[in-house]
Amino acid sequence: MSRSIILSLPGNGPLAQAIAAEAGADLGDLEIRRFPDGETYLRVASDVAGREVALVCTLAEPDPQVLRLIFAARTARALGAARITLVAPYLAYMRQDKAFHPGEAVTSVHFAALLSREVDRLVTIDPHLHRHKVLSEIYSIPTVALRAAPLLSAWIAANVAEPLIVGPDAESEQWAKAIAGGAPAVMLRKQRRGDREVDIHFPDLTAYAGRRPVLVDDIASSGRTLVEACEGLAARGFARPICVVVHPLFAEDAFDRLRAVAAAIVSTDTVAHPTNRISVATLLAGGLRD
């Protein structure tokens, strides 16, 4: 079979190009534009017949992106693609994993069913698993969930002297300790009071005086947890923390508020953002080969 081919959905061009180079795949041409009435025009301009096709589409702001993704997958299949893999560095719709009130849509399940009908395989990084312990609980296609912890660990080791790794909550303990390597790691306790309100409780940190706190989190969305943690650490006499996150969503004014209290903000390029310093291209290329 000929080499696999990678097609980039809008906003994913640089990452798709880097993945293609790492994976030894061809970079194909996907033409997308809008008609005057707002509908989408899509054309797969590369020969995909008999080939493995990877659609690179991070799913931050998923609603406008998903329809284009479906069009691309169905068109590639109609043109004879042998297998279609969705490479979604950030996977959306993992938050609502339970109906908390009567009539609520469990959107994680519905979204998984939708994608499972359109592609043959899913490759993603650090999906937000909570009540769903593994993606196979809701996805009916093969899934590869990669971990960015080694990449974050390597960046911190190379750039931060005497770090103190700070995890946002007890659920992050194993993940934060994997990032810490040989550095000390402590966990905060988080209590949410809504989508944008959170209370943070700190352990005794006196034994770590003088160390540079490094806040690590998988997703920075509203940014409330990171902002509260930065302010709490400053109140306890620590230098401004460095924040290192996997998925830099930064909704509304979250980035500006965090930038005001953090020494630096660093993220992977699962979502394009000015804070991107850590490439996930090699990681994703490995997931594609697997």
TAPEBEL-V850736 format. One record per pair of residues at least 12 apart in sequence whose C-alpha atoms are under 7 Angstrom apart, sorted by the first residue. I is the first residue (numbers start at 1). J is the second residue. Records with the same first field share a line. If there is no record, write none. Layout:
# TAPEBEL-V850736
I=J + J
This chain:
# TAPEBEL-V850736
1=51
2=51
3=25 + 26
4=25 + 26 + 51 + 52 + 53
5=25 + 26 + 27 + 28 + 51 + 52 + 53 + 54
6=20 + 25 + 26 + 27 + 28 + 53 + 54 + 55
7=27 + 28 + 29 + 30 + 54 + 55 + 56
8=30 + 55 + 56 + 57
9=56 + 57
12=56 + 57
15=281
16=56
18=281
19=281 + 282 + 284 + 285
22=281 + 282 + 285
23=285
28=46
29=44 + 45 + 46
30=43 + 44 + 45
31=43 + 44 + 45
44=76
48=76 + 79 + 80 + 81
49=79 + 80 + 81 + 82
50=80 + 81 + 82
51=81 + 82 + 83
52=81 + 82 + 83 + 84
53=81 + 83 + 84 + 85
54=84 + 85 + 86 + 87
55=85 + 86 + 87
56=86 + 87 + 88
57=87 + 88
58=88 + 89 + 90 + 91 + 270 + 271
59=88 + 90 + 91 + 92
60=90 + 92 + 249 + 271
62=92
70=118
73=118 + 119
74=118
83=120
84=119 + 120 + 121
85=119 + 120 + 121 + 122
86=119 + 121 + 122 + 123
87=122 + 123 + 124
88=123 + 124
89=124 + 125 + 270
90=124 + 125 + 247 + 270 + 271
91=124 + 127
93=107 + 108 + 111
94=108 + 128 + 129
95=108
96=108
97=131
109=138
112=138 + 139
113=139
116=139 + 140 + 141
120=141
121=141 + 142 + 143
122=142 + 143 + 144
123=143 + 144 + 145 + 287
124=144 + 145 + 146
125=145 + 146 + 147 + 148
126=145 + 146 + 147 + 148
127=145
144=287
148=246
149=175 + 178 + 179
150=179
152=179
153=179 + 180 + 181
162=211 + 212
163=183 + 211 + 212 + 213 + 214
164=183 + 184 + 185 + 211 + 212 + 213 + 214
165=180 + 184 + 185 + 186 + 213 + 214 + 215
166=185 + 186 + 187 + 213 + 214 + 215 + 216
167=186 + 187 + 188 + 215 + 216 + 217
168=187 + 188 + 189 + 190 + 217
169=187 + 188 + 189 + 190
170=187 + 188 + 189
173=187
176=216
188=200 + 201 + 202 + 203
189=201 + 202
196=222 + 224
197=224
198=224 + 225
200=228 + 229
210=238
212=239 + 241
213=241 + 242
214=241 + 242 + 243 + 244
215=241 + 242 + 243 + 244
216=243 + 244 + 245
217=244 + 245 + 246
218=245 + 246 + 247
219=245 + 246 + 247 + 248 + 249
220=245 + 247 + 248 + 249 + 250
221=249 + 250 + 251
222=250 + 251 + 254
223=250 + 254 + 258
227=258 + 261
230=261 + 262
231=261
240=261 + 262 + 263
241=262 + 263
242=262 + 263 + 264 + 265
243=262 + 264 + 265 + 266
244=265 + 266 + 267
245=266 + 267 + 268
246=267 + 268
247=267 + 268 + 270 + 271
248=267 + 271 + 273
249=271
268=280
